[in-house]
Amino acid sequence: MRHIYIVGIGTGNPEHLTVQAINALNKVDVIFIPSKGAAKAELADVRKDICQRYVKSKAVRFIDYAVPARETADRSYVQSVDDWHAQITAIYERLFQDHMTEDGSAAFLVWGDPSLYDSTIRIIERVRALGRLAFDCSVIPGITSVQALTASHRIPLNLVGKPVQITTGRRLAESFPGMVETAVVMLDGELAFSKIDDPDAYIYWGAYLGTKDEITIAGRLADVSDRIVATRAEARAKHGWIMDIYLLRKGSDFDDQA
Ligand SMILES: C[S@@+](CC[C@H](N)C(=O)[O-])C[C@H]1O[C@@H](n2cnc3c(N)ncnc32)[C@H](O)[C@@H]1O
């Protein structure tokens, strides 16, 4: 039976790769590499660098495939994502048919960890649900951008014994600062932190974490918010794209314990 490996590769530093990931990449027949357009060529370069450094087996073939852009016109967000996943499902099924033998193996290199704000697992299950191809699947964990952020700032993710919420810019206002003391925000194109007015909030922000272009800023939100907005705009203009993440915090360890 075909076997698909969904391999987490970390968030930009090739040294994030685990030994388990390296071993998987050396035992597959094919590695599928997404091409995302020139603006994100640097991300494609990270994947190429990882393959050059770690894939020593000469038997491995590399197959590029184009990722379609998500259409947003005349549909809801959910419909837009669902349509996009359907398109990618068809592409994956074709890749499996055209480039794998019936007992062959292949890997997808997934940014960060495959479980966190990534749909590769979901889409591969959609291929299975079409019922035309049989395959097994393994997921190999990777370093997430959440871990890259807390490591770069040298902070624990949670306050002692307290929960953490991971959310998006679009939904941040639903929970922070009212409901949770620690929120990690990903996929924020709308600078949601800059709309929070709370004198006790702290922010730990990072962009291009793990790469040579990494930038970090931390401090009381009211003091550093404008600097993050300006730094982000400048970096985005320079690179043509940005990936950033931040942790917002209120309170401190033990502050609700006698
Ligand atoms: C589609 S999600 C993928 C997350 C990924 N699976 C992970 O484990 O981190 C993309 C978001 O992850 C965050 N992200 C990923 N890599 C990053 C990096 N190197 N630096 C800062 N943020 C990053 C950003 O919030 C970005 O908008």
The ligand as an SDF file (V2000), in Angstrom:
LIG
                    3D

 27 29  0  0  0  0  0  0  0  0999 V2000
   -0.5720   28.6120    8.2520 C   0  0  0  0  0  0  0  0  0  0  0  0
    0.0970   28.8970    9.8340 S   0  0  0  0  0  0  0  0  0  0  0  0
    1.2350   27.5920    9.9790 C   0  0  0  0  0  0  0  0  0  0  0  0
    1.6950   27.3300   11.3840 C   0  0  0  0  0  0  0  0  0  0  0  0
    2.7010   26.2090   11.4900 C   0  0  0  0  0  0  0  0  0  0  0  0
    2.1110   24.9270   11.1540 N   0  0  0  0  0  0  0  0  0  0  0  0
    3.3270   26.1180   12.8760 C   0  0  0  0  0  0  0  0  0  0  0  0
    3.4350   25.0000   13.4160 O   0  0  0  0  0  0  0  0  0  0  0  0
    3.7640   27.1350   13.3960 O   0  0  0  0  0  0  0  0  0  0  0  0
    1.1110   30.3050    9.4900 C   0  0  0  0  0  0  0  0  0  0  0  0
    1.2620   31.2300   10.7070 C   0  0  0  0  0  0  0  0  0  0  0  0
    2.2220   30.6510   11.5940 O   0  0  0  0  0  0  0  0  0  0  0  0
    3.0150   31.6680   12.1570 C   0  0  0  0  0  0  0  0  0  0  0  0
    4.4180   31.4280   11.7440 N   0  0  0  0  0  0  0  0  0  0  0  0
    4.8690   30.3530   11.0710 C   0  0  0  0  0  0  0  0  0  0  0  0
    6.1880   30.4090   10.9040 N   0  0  0  0  0  0  0  0  0  0  0  0
    6.6030   31.5480   11.4980 C   0  0  0  0  0  0  0  0  0  0  0  0
    7.8750   32.1570   11.6760 C   0  0  0  0  0  0  0  0  0  0  0  0
    8.9960   31.5950   11.1910 N   0  0  0  0  0  0  0  0  0  0  0  0
    7.9380   33.3230   12.3550 N   0  0  0  0  0  0  0  0  0  0  0  0
    6.8050   33.9000   12.8620 C   0  0  0  0  0  0  0  0  0  0  0  0
    5.5800   33.3640   12.7180 N   0  0  0  0  0  0  0  0  0  0  0  0
    5.4670   32.2030   12.0470 C   0  0  0  0  0  0  0  0  0  0  0  0
    2.4640   32.9970   11.6700 C   0  0  0  0  0  0  0  0  0  0  0  0
    1.5190   33.4680   12.6010 O   0  0  0  0  0  0  0  0  0  0  0  0
    1.8110   32.5940   10.3780 C   0  0  0  0  0  0  0  0  0  0  0  0
    0.7820   33.5080   10.0290 O   0  0  0  0  0  0  0  0  0  0  0  0
  1  2  1  0
  2  3  1  0
  2 10  1  0
  3  4  1  0
  4  5  1  0
  5  6  1  0
  5  7  1  0
  7  8  2  0
  7  9  1  0
 10 11  1  0
 11 12  1  0
 11 26  1  0
 12 13  1  0
 13 14  1  0
 13 24  1  0
 14 15  1  0
 14 23  1  0
 15 16  2  0
 16 17  1  0
 17 18  1  0
 17 23  2  0
 18 19  1  0
 18 20  2  0
 20 21  1  0
 21 22  2  0
 22 23  1  0
 24 25  1  0
 24 26  1  0
 26 27  1  0
M  CHG  2   2   1   9  -1
M  END
$$$$
